[in-house]
Amino acid sequence: MNFLGIVYKNILRRKARTFLSLLGIMIGVAAIVTLVGISNGLRSNALDVMSTLTGDITVTKSGNILATETMDESVMDKIKDIKGVKYVAPVVIIPEKEIETGKGIGSFEVYGIDPVAEKLIGTAATEIKEGRALEANDRYKMIVGSAYAKMKNLKVGSKVTFYDKQFEIVGITETGNYIMDQMRAIPIDVAREVARLDPRTIHMVRVKVEKPGTEKEVALRINLIVPNVEATTSSEQTEQISNFMDTIRTMTWAISAVAAIVGGIGIMNTMLMSVIERTKEIGIFKAVGWSNTDTLKMILLEGFLLGFFGGILGVIGGKLATMIFASLLAQFQADITLTLVGEAMLFAVSLGVIGGIYPAYRAASIDPIEALRNE
Amino acid sequence: MIELIDLKKYYRIGDITVKALDGVSMKIEDGEFISIVGPSGSGKTTLLDQIGALDTPTSGKVIIDGIDIAKIPKSILYKLRRKKIGFVFQEHNLIPSLTALENVLIPLLPEGIDQKKYERALKLLEIVGLKERALHKPSELSGGQKQRVAMARALINNPKLILADEPTGSVDSKTGQEIVGFLKKLNKEFNTTIIIVTHDLEVAKNTDRIIFLRDGKIDREVKTL
């Protein structure tokens, strides 16, 4: 037996109580690992592919980067004439409306696209996994992303009702990006018809530049020449997404940290109780020659071990939770990095040690004479 | 040698001052086996706490091997207890979750335990006749056996001084005699200074000198030899 051995025996003495305090830390750490892992996963997923599949530049109405307001198709002609622009593709975004498939209801937005222009630019809508892409003469045809298809159990040839019309799924796309693989698209003119939009309405223009590396320059030109529009390069978009994801990550950390801190208070409570119960024992240790520091070390080490084991259980729990998520959502990936595991473990251990400080101080302050007479 | 000079320990309980020790002076030579006898509240345990550096006096001095223990900073007083003094308490005061062997090793834990120390602990358990019980927990031992484990623990650091507070207080008279016999053997064989507190004159008769305490003062002293 060594010093660690006695510490280990101490925490195993009240198994149920130790288990409950471990559970507190575990839930907190599992929340950190799961939520931050998911936000990491979304982030890398979003940033990996999005920039290459939305065109080099996206043009929306000025001050309306989310493309909720409409523009006239004439904007496209103006953009097309600008130096450095190779192709343009119009996009209509249909306001959300339920898609009834008989297998549940979707509530994501649907794109109206120009099949020919999309092909020229090479967007997510052209990454066909099964079936085919939309073609120029298609009417009530739809392509869907693989994640959406899996979620709704759709196949090539399935029929879905959208705005009271029946659409046939002709193709399933797959980009490897979870968000983009939720996409659905129909021909742009049909989209305008069903949503009762003006035949010249567009929400967004995707632009491909002639020479890679000139995106910023061309976007600047569009902004200067075409009135009332806002051109954003995909790298700028990536940056905006990245900032947004950072905010999400910070928030998930904060929320799960609160859970973990509650677990830490549980540890403090457990250890305080345990120190009070062991007052006499601690008195004996001191009477036979333990220093205050030895006593302090013993209790802090107990806190450390509780935090450490709680952390390990939490990391395992978090990993399991993300695996469950992944099995429920197609192509979903949580990104549990070694850094995240390290951060979560450090957090758990710190909580254990910090939770142990006050109980350890109490133990170190025990007067052996009084303790020995304590019944 | 241990020397006590006009040792006083007063406690205040509300408005009343309790004189637990009221001017005790005495000398204890190395290798002496003495007993402190007196009725409840006479200051026996308080005196033992003072000699064992567990408590500080209100006034007066405790000098162990020429060192006034009041001059040792409180923060390092534990070293004196660890290196020079072995305690045997009235109740065995063993840790219930540890085995007999582990209980014997407690004083050494902070310094780390090597094979040599391990073997010494086993040897001590053999000396007190409990080698076969080394891996038993206190709940599996009788009262006398527990007290013998506590004695082995007091001896683990090879102390020059053993302080025993009513070591026979919680065992039957036969076991009590065994314990006293063992202490006597220890005193003779290893020249360990032993001070025991007891209210049992039969036990005290086995020691070299009996000091009678009353109301915090030495009432009288009797040499038994």
Interface residues (C-beta under 8 A of the other chain):
Chain A: M1 N2 F3 I6 K9 N10 R13 K280 E281 I284 F285 K286 A287 V288 G289 W290 S291 N292 D294 K297 P368 I369 L372
Chain B: D49 G52 L54 D55 S75 I76 Y78 K79 R81 R82 K83 I85 G86 F87 F89 N93 I95 S97 L98 E102 L105 I106 P107 L109 P110 G112 I113 R153 A154 N157
